[in-house]
Amino acid sequence: MDGVPRVPEQWRPEESAALRFGVLGPVRAWHGKKALSTGSPQQRALLAALLLREGRTATAGELIDALWGDEPPSQALAAVRTYASRLRKVLPAGVMVSESGGYAIRGLPEEALDVSLAQALAADAEKAKAAGDLCRARAVLNEALALWDGEPLASLPGPYAETQRARLDEWRLQLLESRLDMDLEQGCHAEAVSELTALTAAHPLRERLRELLMLALYRSGRQAEALAVYADTRHLLAEELGVDPRSGLKELQQRILQADPGLAEPSGPAAEPPPALVRPAQLPATVPDFTGRDAFVAELSDVLASAEGRVMAVSALAGIGGVGKTTLAVHVAHQARAAFPDGQLYVDLQGAGQRAAEPETVLGAFLRALGTADSAIPDSLEERSALYRSVLDGRRVLVLLDNARDAAQVRPLLPGMEGCAALVTSRVRMVGLAGAHLVDLDVMSPEEALQLFTKIVGEERVASEREAALDVVAACGFLPLAIRIAASRLAARRTWTVSVLAAKLADERRRLDELQAGDLAVKATFELGYGQLEPPQARAFRLLGLADGPDMSLAAAAAVLDLPAEETEDLLESLVDTSLLESAAPGRYRYHDLVRLYARACAERDEHPPSERDAAMSRLLDFYLATAAEVFAIERPGDRLVDHLERTRTPGLAFPDRRAAQDWLYSEAVPLLACVRQSSGGTTLRRAVDLLWASVDLAESGANAKEYEAAATALRDAARAASDGRAEGRAILVLANARHWSGLFDQADQEARQALALSEAAADPLPCCWAANILGAFAFYQSRYTEAEEYLERAIREFRACGDRSGAAAALCNLSRLHLETDRAHSAVDLARQGTEMYEELGHSLKVANGRYALGMALSKSGRLADATHRLREALQVFRASRQRLWEGMTLFRLAEVDLLAQRPAQAAANSEMALALLRGIGGEWRRGNVLTVLGKSLNGIGQPGRAQVCWREALEIYVELKSPEAAEVQALLAPAAAA
């Protein structure tokens, strides 16, 4: 960038004086970090000829032939000697030597020349591949390929340089093909499509690349496009060379037509399955004081040991909460690890709570743990389950499914393969799980219970008070969790005797006698631990259980308890010590689902005054709202929304920089949205709506779009039921925005109209501004240009009246797009520039990117393609850094449009493919149709018309379904093929 030749990363030696040469790009030399002058093109050509001889001597005649071929100048020999003399002066002494009337470069280590280093890396990659380590092979090949820095021997004259350039280019393509082949072996199909599309455009007659592209498309679920690649290739080969595709390509086409199941599997040696590339080890730690259960351990171990000869071994443990199902399952799983060398998977299915884990979510996590790329994971439960079984085929993996709700939740998660096994724990018996080995786990025997108590408390303290110890475990109902809680309390209090603990539990013993049926015994078990808490601990236990989120940060807990963070942490850690709370991660805490239910029951029973429960949840909402507002202000400086939010009494967090603010928002997304939904009534409704509005990035980025939309819907309904027009207007506006980013424009348009009417009636100015802005955008999308202009000009006026320059900039950028569509390109550029400059003045980095996105579009329509590309790439960097996946995908789409205008169809195809991958599952079908249309044009431009037709047909189906006017353009694109 600054004009100084870069030193490749692999060449940065510890010794600063090391000599390095590069030929896989411009011919260059470095001595340490200093770039050496290598002279004129002919002098560099001589240096390259010597370097590529790897220490062998080149005679003067050979060098003359290398530089000038059959037509050397009359003074060629003198010129060679001059070049050699100059190079000798530049290079360290002894590196360039003269002998036998010629020259050589000697004494260089292998890593001193980039091409030698690339050869060594390629050899290492082959060894890794032969050993079955594809991960390492891919990584090493990528290192080798990274050594290329443009065209090899760039700008060098002479026949030798030309020959070597062609050789090195061909070698690079071979390495690329090898790496892409391994990409597909490891399931990186979607990522490979973009690169292969560009490569087939650059090398249209290279059949191996076409074959890899067909396979990548097929495995990405794009069968029609894969077949179209074959048709395009056959047509091109016949037209250019008068030949048919080679047999490998023909065979692949037939296998795709027949939907050969083998194509869905990574191809590998027939003699043995591919090695397990990732070996997950997800089992929780086993407890060091595991006690008893010998018969159950032996029984379950025998079942797991039989997995090798069975289709699948499944054991399902059932029992009441706290009986030790998870502890037993984890202990047995650890003992059986050696029998499952390809890994162990674990998940808490949260079956006892209100929101059990969805099987498709669990399958996504399991597939990632097994090494499947995100882009290769399908959307539907059925497809994920099928892929999961395929990935496990040939492996020996143990799956522990903890805390299952029912058999229906478990079935899609079972491996189904010989050699694999599953352990399932649940509060209910899995009678509906065909073929499962059912185990009913009861309470411990008195002897086992006493052993567990003794291991935790210590032999000395128990030996002298054996009767009291028996009283304690009896009072615990012989339930392992209750025993552990009671024993942990005693172990932490050296001044207590066992008799003291037994006396404290005496009253609880009657309750246990009364609550012997089913899960009521679990409540009594928790009562034992709760009754021993100090008052501050008990209060924390009760109040923290009120929140719906799956876990809670230390800062959020401090807000709930209205205590300093240090005091809160001490309380929470003490609750962790009693096993009533779990430490999910540093600074984060969670309840076991049953303990949470018990904590809430305690809050209803014991919290005085009862209003403290509402106050605690109000403080949590305040904390989230204040902190989300801080994030919003950092992300969008100058945006007046923060001045129009409900006031809070509890402070939020402050952040040192934008990255920290983003990290908080995305890490807190799930508990934050849970708090929103939980606060949808009474005095908290308006704050809940404002919290959702301030957390807009969760939807706009696509990261939590579905959950965000569901929360907005719940708030709208709650506000409507409460007849709160102001809250309803804001909730509907938030919902309209969420629909907009999901591509549901008709619904969003109706909701934005409702939001505008409600906000006008409530005299709520800022929502009126934003409603007018998005109504203008929707009208523009639907080609209602006059209406769009009226709304956008109204939005600009009203934003300015509110003093909201950020909002005015957004409306200006939208108006710019409208001017583009109505053939006012010059004013479109001016409007986009005005909006961008306003954002820049506000220091609004994320929205500056939105401005540059709009400006890039305007510049492209004005024919200023280089400027447009520059602006869009600037925007792309910000969107990537801000985790704005939706905007990142849309910017790549706009870059593809510019590439088409600039006659760069291969680059357009690559950008379109990346956009398509990023927008999967977000942005809506209309945006997907737009990307498919541009991808089709790009493919047509690189000689792949059959594949282009497939893309256009898919886009047409989308547009027809949505009744979008873009259907006419796509029909026109398809018309020539239809006529033919």
C-alpha positions, 0 to 999 in steps of 0.5 A, a space after each residue: 500500500 505504501 510502495 514498499 514491497 511486502 515480505 511474505 509472512 512465512 519469510 519473517 526470520 528471527 535473524 534480521 540479516 536473512 536473505 530472501 528471494 521472491 519469484 511467485 510475483 514480481 522478482 524481488 530480494 530482501 536482506 532482512 527487512 530491507 528490500 534490495 534493488 534488483 535492477 532492470 527487467 533484463 537484470 531481474 530475468 537473469 536473477 530469476 534464471 539463476 534462482 530457478 536453477 536451484 544452485 546449478 551453474 548457468 553458462 553465459 550462452 544459456 543465460 543469453 538464450 534465456 533472456 533473448 532466445 534466438 535473436 540476442 543483441 550484438 552485445 549480449 555477452 557484455 550485457 550478461 556480465 554487466 547484469 551479473 556484476 551489478 547483482 554481485 554488488 547488491 547481494 551479500 558476498 559469496 552468494 553469487 559466484 562465477 565458475 566455468 564461464 557462467 554464474 550460480 547462486 549458492 548457499 541459500 537455505 530452502 526457505 530463502 526462495 518462495 518457490 522452494 518453500 512452496 514446494 516443501 509445503 506442497 510435499 508436506 500437504 501430500 504427506 498429511 493427506 496420505 496420513 488422513 489429516 485433511 485439516 492439516 493438508 488444507 492448512 499447509 496448501 493454503 500456506 503454499 498458495 499464499 506465497 503467490 503474489 500476482 503473476 509469477 515473474 511479473 513483467 520479465 522479458 525473454 523465452 525462459 521467463 515465459 516458459 517458467 511463468 506458464 509452468 508456475 501458473 499451471 502448478 498453482 492451478 494444480 495446488 488449487 484443485 487439490 485444496 478445493 478437492 479437500 474442501 469438498 471432502 470436508 463439507 465446505 461446499 457452499 464456500 467453494 462455489 464462489 471460488 470455483 465459479 471465478 476459476 471456471 470463468 478464468 479457465 473455461 476449458 479446465 474440466 477438473 475445475 468444472 467437475 469440482 464446481 458441479 460437485 460443490 453445487 450438488 452438495 449445496 442443494 443446487 442440483 439444477 445448476 450442477 447439471 447446467 454446468 455440464 451442459 455449458 461445458 459440453 457446449 463450450 468444448 464442442 464449439 472451441 475444440 470439437 470434443 466431448 467432455 472427458 469420461 469423469 465429467 460424464 460420469 458425474 453428470 449421470 450420478 447427479 441425474 440418478 441422485 447417487 447417494 454416494 455423492 452426498 458423502 465425502 469421497 475417500 478411499 474405498 477401503 476405509 472410511 474417512 478419518 474423524 477430522 474432529 473428535 469432540 470431547 463435550 462430556 461434563 467433568 465427572 464428580 470426584 466423589 461419585 459413590 455407589 450405583 455399582 449395579 447401574 454402572 455395570 448394567 449401563 457399561 455392558 449396554 455401551 460395550 455392545 455398541 460395536 456389534 449393534 445398529 445403535 445402543 440406546 440407554 434411557 435413564 428416568 427418575 425424579 429431579 435430583 436423583 442423580 441421573 446426570 451424574 450417573 450418566 456422565 460417570 458411565 460415559 467417562 468410563 466408556 470413552 475408550 470404546 468411542 475414540 471418535 468423540 463424545 457429544 453432550 447436550 442439556 435438552 432442558 426438558 423440564 423447563 418451559 422452553 425445551 431445546 429444539 432438536 434442529 438447534 441441537 443438531 446444528 451444534 452437534 454438526 459444528 462440533 463434528 467439524 461441519 462448516 456453518 454454510 453446509 448445515 441445512 435449515 430443516 430438522 429432517 435434513 440436519 438429522 440426515 446429515 448428522 447420521 451421514 457424518 457419524 457413519 463409520 465413526 464410533 461416537 457416544 452421545 449423551 442427551 441429558 434432561 430430555 423432555 420426551 421421545 419425540 425430542 430425542 429421536 432426531 438426535 440418535 446416531 442410528 449407526 453401528 458403533 455409536 451409542 446414546 445415553 438419555 436422561 429424563 424425568 419421564 420413562 422413554 417408553 416410546 423410544 423403540 429398542 431403548 434399554 430403560 433404566 429407572 433410577 431410584 434414590 440411593 440406598 442408606 449405605 450409598 447415601 452415607 458413603 456420599 455424605 462421608 466423601 464430601 464431609 470427611 471420614 473423621 467428622 462422620 465416624 464419631 457421629 454416625 447416627 447423626 449422619 444417618 439422620 441427615 441422609 434420611 432427612 434428605 430422602 436419600 436423594 443425591 442432590 439433597 445429600 450433596 447440598 447438605 454435606 457441602 454446607 457442613 463441609 464449609 462450616 468447620 465449627 458445625 458438628 453433624 448433630 448440628 446439621 441434623 437438628 437443623 434438618 429435623 423440621 424438614 424431615 416431616 415435610 419429606 414424609 408428607 411429600 413422598 409422591 413424584 416430583 414433590 420430593 424434589 421440592 423438599 430436597 431443594 427446601 433443605 438447601 434453601 433453609 440453610 441459606 443466610 438471609 442475603 443469600 436466600 433473597 438473591 436465590 429468590 429474586 434471580 430465579 424470576 428472570 426468564 433468560 437461560 442465564 444471567 451476567 454478573 452485571 444484570 444480577 447486580 441490577 436485580 439485587 440492587 447491590 454492588 457488583 463485588 457483593 453480588 459476586 460473593 453472593 452468587 459464588 456462595 450459591 454456586 458452592 451450595 449447588 443451588 446455582 451454576 457458574 455457566 462461564 466466568 461472570 455468568 450464572 444459571 439455574 438448573 431448570 427445576 431449581 429455577 421453578 423452586 426459586 420462583 415458588 420461594 419468591 411468591 411465598 417468602 418475598 416481602 413485600 410482594 412488590 419487591 418481585 416486580 421491583 427486581 424485574 423492573 430493575 433488570 429491565 432498566 439495566 438492559 434498557 440503559 445499557 442498550 441505549 448506551 450501545 445504541 449511542 456508541 453505534 449511532 452518535 447523533 441519533 436522537 432515539 436515546 433522547 426519546 426513550 423511557 427514563 430509567 432509574 437503574 444505571 447501565 454499563 459503560 463501554 471503553 469502545 465500540 467493539 466492547 459495546 457490540 460484544 455485550 449486545 450480541 452476548 446478551 441477546 437471548 436473555 435481553 429478548 427474554 426480558 422484553 417478552 417478560 416485561 410486556 405488561 403493566 408499568 413495564 410495557 413502554 420500557 420493554 418496547 423501547 428496549 426492543 427499539 434500542 436493540 435494533 442491531 439484533 434484527 438488522 444484522 440478521 443475528 437474532 431476527 426471528 426472536 426479535 420479530 416474535 418479541 415485537 409481535 408479543 409487545 404489539 399485542 400487549 400494547 393493544 390489549 392495554 389500549 396504550 396507543 403510544 406503546 402500540 405505535 412504537 411496537 408496530 414500528 419496531 415490528 415493521 422494521 423487523 418485517 422490512 429486514 426479513 423482506 416481508 414488505 407488504 406486511 411491513 407497509 401495512 404495519 408502518 401505516 398503523 404505526 404512523 397513525 397511532 404515533 400521530 394520535 399519541 403526539 409521539 414525534 420520532 416514531 412519526 419520522 421513522 414511519 414516514 421514512 420506511 413507508 417511503 422505502 416500501 413505496 419505492 420498492 413497490 414502484 410507487 415513486 410519487 408516494 415514496 417521494 412524498 413520504 421521504 421528503 416528509 421524513 426529512 422535514 420532520 427529522 430536521 424539526 426533531 433535531 435528528 440529523 442522523 434520521 435526516 441522513 437516512 431519509 436522504 440516502 433513501 431519497 437518493 435511491 428513489 432519484 436513481 430509479 427515476 433517472 435523476 442520477 446527478 441529484 441521486 449522487 448529491 443526496 447520497 453524498 449529503 447523507 454520508 457527510 452528515 453521518 461523517 460529521 456525527 462520527 457515525 461509523 456504522 451509518 457512514 457505511 450505510 451512506 457509502 452503500 447508497 453513494 456507491 449505488 448512485 455513483 455506479 448508475 452515474 457511470 463512475 464505476 471505480 468510485 462506486 467500487 471504492 465506496 462500496 468496499 469501504 462500506 463492506 469493511 465496516 459492515 463486516 467489522 460490525 457483524 452486520 451480516 445482512 448489510 455485508 451480503 447486500 453490499 457484496 450484491 451491489 459490488 456484483 452489480 458494479 462488476 457487471 457494469 464494468 465488464 468483470 463478470 467473473 468477479 461479479 459471479 464470485 461476489 454474488 455467490 458470497 452474497 447468496 451464502 451470507 443472506 441464507 435465512 435472512 433478508 427475505 426471498 425478494 432480496 434472494 431473487 435479486 441476487 439470483 438475477 445478478 448471479 445469472 447475468 454474471 454466469 451468462 457473462 462467463 460462458 455458463 448460460 445453462 447455470 444462468 438459466 437455472 438461477 433466473 428460473 428460481 428468481 422468477 418463481 420468487 418474483 411471481 410468488 411475491 407478485 414483484 415487478 422484477 418478474 418482467 425483467 427475468 422473463 425477458 432474460 429467459 425469453 431467448 432460451 425459451 424461443 430457442 
